[in-house]
């Protein structure tokens, strides 16, 4: 699952419209998820959803649009989990679209044991980050506790003894491109939004 719904208030435009080398970052993240073996992939859009659909090739993904994207990542996480209605899916790897240093190697590490009981977080310098793996058994609790901009954090705190931490420092960069300085560092651009988008 790729969370790509935020408005990007601090970076001047929606995260899902970020481009790197003239290509939408959402397509790069989709490629990474596919390379890591995470299929099907759900992309949760929100801000500027129609503009994102026009700019990016999302034909290989199941796209859901969170009309309540302004309430934070919690509602997007709930929508994404609800879209995974195939009972054969036992776990979901989750990553935000604004993570340009994500790699297939990191996703593979975190998603190595995709069981219903799995609760896995990537770590960078000892701090938890994305990607994360949520086994199906945890989905109802995550959906219930996912609030505003904290996402799965309340559930993870309540189940901290069940989390498996996987160090990904050597294979990925866990930073989120959420400041103008980080956009410049990664060579990311936000296209000018059309009026009415």
C-alpha positions as CSV (number, residue, x, y, z in Angstrom):
1,X,0.0,0.0,0.0
2,X,1.2,3.4,-0.9
3,X,-0.2,6.4,1.0
4,X,-0.2,9.3,-1.4
5,X,-3.0,11.5,-0.2
6,X,-1.5,14.4,1.7
7,X,-1.7,18.0,0.6
8,X,2.0,18.7,1.2
9,X,1.4,22.0,3.0
10,X,5.1,22.3,3.9
11,X,6.4,21.5,0.5
12,X,4.1,23.6,-1.7
13,X,2.0,20.9,-3.2
14,X,0.5,17.4,-2.8
15,X,3.1,14.6,-2.1
16,X,1.6,12.5,-4.9
17,X,2.6,15.1,-7.5
18,X,6.3,15.0,-6.5
19,X,8.5,14.3,-9.5
20,X,12.0,13.1,-9.8
21,X,13.8,13.3,-13.1
22,X,10.6,14.3,-14.8
23,X,8.8,11.2,-13.6
24,X,6.1,11.0,-10.8
25,X,7.6,9.7,-7.6
26,X,4.5,7.6,-7.1
27,X,5.5,5.6,-10.2
28,X,9.0,5.0,-8.7
29,X,7.5,3.8,-5.4
30,X,5.1,1.5,-7.4
31,X,8.0,0.0,-9.2
32,X,9.8,-0.6,-5.9
33,X,6.8,-2.3,-4.4
34,X,6.4,-4.5,-7.5
35,X,10.1,-5.4,-7.6
36,X,9.9,-6.4,-3.9
37,X,7.0,-8.7,-4.8
38,X,4.2,-6.7,-3.2
39,X,1.2,-7.2,-5.4
40,X,-1.5,-6.2,-5.7
41,X,-0.7,-2.7,-4.8
42,X,-3.2,-0.2,-3.4
43,X,-2.5,3.5,-3.9
44,X,-4.5,5.9,-1.7
45,X,-4.9,9.3,-3.3
46,X,-6.4,12.4,-1.8
47,X,-5.2,15.9,-2.6
48,X,-5.3,16.6,-6.3
49,X,-6.3,13.1,-7.0
50,X,-7.5,13.7,-10.6
51,X,-4.3,15.6,-11.4
52,X,-2.3,12.7,-10.0
53,X,-4.2,10.2,-12.2
54,X,-3.4,12.3,-15.3
55,X,0.3,12.7,-14.4
56,X,1.1,9.1,-13.2
57,X,0.6,5.7,-14.7
58,X,-1.5,3.9,-12.0
59,X,-2.8,1.2,-14.3
60,X,-1.0,-1.5,-12.3
61,X,-2.4,-0.4,-9.0
62,X,-5.8,-0.4,-7.3
63,X,-6.5,3.2,-6.7
64,X,-8.8,4.5,-3.9
65,X,-9.4,8.2,-3.3
66,X,-9.7,9.5,0.3
67,X,-12.0,12.5,0.1
68,X,-11.3,13.1,3.8
69,X,-7.5,13.3,3.2
70,X,-7.3,16.6,5.1
71,X,-8.0,14.7,8.3
72,X,-4.6,13.0,8.2
73,X,-3.0,9.7,7.4
74,X,-5.3,7.8,9.7
75,X,-8.3,8.0,7.3
76,X,-6.0,7.0,4.3
77,X,-4.7,4.0,6.2
78,X,-8.3,2.9,6.9
79,X,-9.3,3.3,3.3
80,X,-6.3,1.4,2.1
81,X,-6.9,-1.5,4.5
82,X,-10.6,-1.6,3.5
83,X,-9.6,-1.9,-0.2
84,X,-7.7,-5.1,0.5
85,X,-10.8,-7.2,0.4
86,X,-9.1,-10.4,-1.0
87,X,-9.2,-12.9,1.9
88,X,-6.0,-14.5,0.4
89,X,-4.0,-11.4,1.4
90,X,-2.4,-12.2,4.7
91,X,-0.3,-9.0,5.2
92,X,0.3,-5.6,3.7
93,X,3.5,-3.6,3.3
94,X,2.9,0.1,3.8
95,X,5.0,3.0,2.6
96,X,4.4,6.8,2.1
97,X,4.9,8.2,-1.4
98,X,7.2,11.0,-0.1
99,X,10.1,8.6,0.7
100,X,12.5,8.9,-2.2
101,X,15.2,6.8,-0.5
102,X,12.9,3.7,-0.3
103,X,14.4,0.6,-2.0
104,X,13.0,-2.8,-3.0
105,X,15.7,-4.3,-0.7
106,X,14.2,-2.5,2.3
107,X,10.6,-3.6,1.4
108,X,11.8,-7.2,0.9
109,X,13.4,-7.2,4.4
110,X,10.3,-5.9,6.1
111,X,7.9,-8.1,4.1
112,X,10.0,-11.3,4.4
113,X,7.4,-13.0,6.6
114,X,4.0,-11.9,5.4
115,X,1.9,-13.7,8.0
116,X,-1.4,-12.7,9.5
117,X,0.3,-12.1,12.9
118,X,3.2,-10.0,11.5
119,X,3.8,-6.6,12.8
120,X,7.1,-5.3,11.4
121,X,8.8,-1.9,11.2
122,X,11.9,-0.8,9.3
123,X,14.4,1.1,11.5
124,X,17.0,3.7,10.7
125,X,19.6,4.5,13.3
126,X,17.4,2.7,15.8
127,X,14.3,4.7,15.0
128,X,11.2,3.1,13.6
129,X,10.0,4.2,10.1
130,X,8.6,2.9,6.9
131,X,8.1,0.5,5.2
132,X,6.0,-1.3,7.7
133,X,4.2,-4.7,7.4
134,X,0.8,-5.2,9.0
135,X,-0.5,-8.8,9.2
136,X,-4.2,-9.2,8.6
137,X,-4.9,-10.0,12.3
138,X,-3.9,-6.5,13.1
139,X,-5.9,-4.6,10.5
140,X,-9.2,-4.1,12.5
141,X,-7.2,-2.7,15.5
142,X,-5.1,-0.5,13.3
143,X,-8.2,0.8,11.4
144,X,-10.0,1.5,14.7
145,X,-7.0,3.4,16.3
146,X,-5.7,5.2,13.2
147,X,-6.4,8.8,14.0
148,X,-5.5,12.1,12.3
149,X,-1.8,12.4,11.5
150,X,-0.6,9.7,13.7
151,X,-1.7,6.8,11.5
152,X,-0.9,3.4,13.1
153,X,1.2,4.8,15.9
154,X,-1.4,4.3,18.7
155,X,-1.8,0.6,17.7
156,X,1.9,0.1,17.4
157,X,2.4,1.6,20.9
158,X,-0.3,-0.7,22.3
159,X,1.4,-3.7,20.7
160,X,5.0,-2.8,21.0
161,X,6.0,-6.2,22.4
162,X,4.8,-7.8,19.1
163,X,6.7,-5.6,16.8
164,X,9.7,-7.0,14.9
165,X,12.2,-4.3,14.1
166,X,14.3,-4.7,10.9
167,X,17.3,-2.5,10.4
168,X,17.3,-1.0,6.9
169,X,20.0,1.6,7.3
170,X,22.4,-0.2,4.9
171,X,19.8,-0.6,2.1
172,X,17.6,2.5,2.2
173,X,17.2,6.0,3.4
174,X,14.3,6.4,5.7
175,X,13.8,10.2,5.4
176,X,10.5,11.7,4.3
177,X,10.8,14.5,1.8
178,X,8.7,16.9,3.8
179,X,10.7,20.1,3.7
180,X,11.8,22.3,0.8
181,X,15.4,21.5,1.8
182,X,14.9,17.8,1.5
183,X,13.1,18.2,-1.9
184,X,16.2,20.0,-3.2
185,X,18.5,17.4,-1.7
186,X,16.6,14.6,-3.5
187,X,16.1,16.6,-6.7
188,X,12.3,16.5,-6.3
189,X,9.9,19.0,-7.8
190,X,6.3,19.8,-7.3
191,X,4.5,20.8,-10.5
192,X,2.4,23.9,-10.4
193,X,-1.2,23.0,-9.7
194,X,-3.8,24.0,-12.2
195,X,-6.5,26.2,-11.0
196,X,-9.5,24.2,-9.8
197,X,-7.4,21.0,-9.3
